[in-house]
């Protein structure tokens, strides 16, 4: 990749876990009643055929990782676990009371925060509570995020016995200097231990999350981290770009100076070298920032054109309806998005009133649904066809805007659609931005997004 292309296209841009992106949601048409109408519609269209997904946000962490952009509550008090699980189950039961039939659950993902902050017994109470009002779909897939420092053998056994077969361990980087800067000090031994435990117990998909562009991170750090990761042979990897957004996350990302963070050419080199090593060792690039071996379900989904992306990230199975439970969670009915209250206090207060704790959202317009489909195609398959959606007036303007990217060798434009080239894959966010009509019509006055490269 040439320096000039990085300099040209490295601009702030969304990661497109949704379209419209959260800063461009229109609250004026959103209401609790409108949200209910859309999720009931989606439930009726999809529950029997494919089932629904649950994302459950477990927000507690014992310490603050300064690279993290997630909603979390820092505490060492574990007496917060039981009240929180009671609240999440109450929220779930409110949804179940409105469903016309028993929900058929295809996917569950436990995210955080730190899901393994919770004891195995309390996680078992949570999952059993969910299934007191639901049943498992065929080919269900349950996954959770595990912190290598506090995931116990009992955590892994308990969740395995509850049907979980996929676990993702947060690694980030093995450099002591980087770990100290991001306040996430965990030795390789801890990661190896939980990875081997998971394999022995029978987990069929083990993932490691790595991050490039962290403060003080050097090329040799990335190489060393990937070499150590190879030795543990996970089935898939997330190789994320660190999103340096201290203006959003406040003091959490102020533990180091801006000049300590790799930028532009230096940052991109970390990814390119890492990608080269991964591909030499049997990992295939899947979507954006993800890699998988050939026998992993994510690789198979990518090959079959069934890879999906939502607020849980990339998933190997697609469900039309995803319900987000817990503080700050986002739900997706395909026709609308809804986000829960962001503070525990407000979340608990809404549930005390027997109300779903959503506080904002967006009802997708017909135009939104068209653009969403194109952006999903590009993010998941690196291509989109014009005939997958109905025509829309701005199509010709989008093609004109993309022609410069075609001249730069990033994509091919044809009468059928758009194909992103190998050279263009690092710029997929920029390509999607050409379709983002809401972003074009109202350019942000302040910086909202991380850099694209």
Number of C-alpha atoms within 10 A of each C-alpha: 12 7 11 10 15 17 12 8 19 19 15 15 19 23 21 21 17 18 25 25 15 18 12 13 20 14 13 10 12 19 17 15 8 14 24 18 15 20 26 18 16 21 23 15 14 16 23 15 12 21 24 26 28 22 23 24 23 27 23 25 21 16 14 18 20 21 25 17 18 13 17 23 18 14 13 12 10 12 9 12 16 15 10 20 20 14 18 24 21 20 22 21 17 15 17 16 11 11 17 10 14 14 21 23 26 23 24 23 21 22 21 24 23 25 25 25 22 23 18 20 12 13 22 17 15 19 16 14 18 19 14 11 16 15 14 16 18 12 11 19 20 21 22 22 22 26 21 22 18 16 23 18 14 12 19 24 17 17 21 19 11 14 16 23 21 21 24 22 22 21 25 24 29 22 21 14 15 19 23 16 21 24 15 21 18 20 16 16 11 15 22 16 16 21 22 16 16 21 13 9 14 15 20 16 21 22 22 24 18 23 23 24 25 23 23 19 23 19 17 11 19 23 17 15 20 20 15 16 22 15 9 16 15 22 21 26 24 22 21 16 21 21 19 21 19 17 12 13 16 11 11 17 23 16 16 15 10 13 9 13 17 20 16 16 17 14 20 20 18 22 22 13 13 20 20 11 16 22 14 9 13 13 22 18 21 25 22 23 18 21 24 25 22 15 12 17 19 26 25 17 18 19 13 10 13 17 24 22 19 19 16 19 13 21 20 18 19 20 23 18 27 28 21 27 26 28 27 24 24 25 25 25 24 20 20 24 26 29 21 22 22 17 14 15 10 15 24 21 14 17 16 13 9 12 15 21 26 23 18 20 25 25 23 22 12 12 13 16 17 18 22 22 16 23 26 22 23 23 26 22 21 22 20 21 16 15 10 13 14 10 11 12 8 10 13 10 11 16 18 12 14 23 15 12 21 19 10 12 14 22 25 17 15 11 8 11 15 21 19 23 17 12 12 21 20 22 22 23 25 23 24 22 19 17 22 22 15 17 17 11 8 9 8 12 6 7 12 14 17 18 21 20 23
